[in-house]
């Protein structure tokens, strides 16, 4: 998946969401603005703003 430069606000955190089980994983660009899904199954790429929320922190999750 390639994102067009300049469409997203700076500072957004990318996450992969699995609609099959509700799980989430950190998303990292393989090149600027280019993301690959963790597996061949369906994934949704989300972007969230940093916050002081009580939501789970995925930075410490192990990538499979």
C-alpha positions, 0 to 999 in steps of 0.5 A: 500500500502506497500513501500519497505524500502530504495527505496525513498530518505529521505525528500520526502513528500507523497501526494494522488492525485485524478485522478477523480477531480485533488484534492490532500491530504496529505498522512500519513503512518499508520505504517512505509512504509504503506499507506492507501487511503483516500477513496475506490476510485482510488488514486495515491500516489505521493512523492515530494521534498520540495521546495520554489515553489509557488505550493499550500501547502497541510499542511493546508488542512483539511483531510476528 
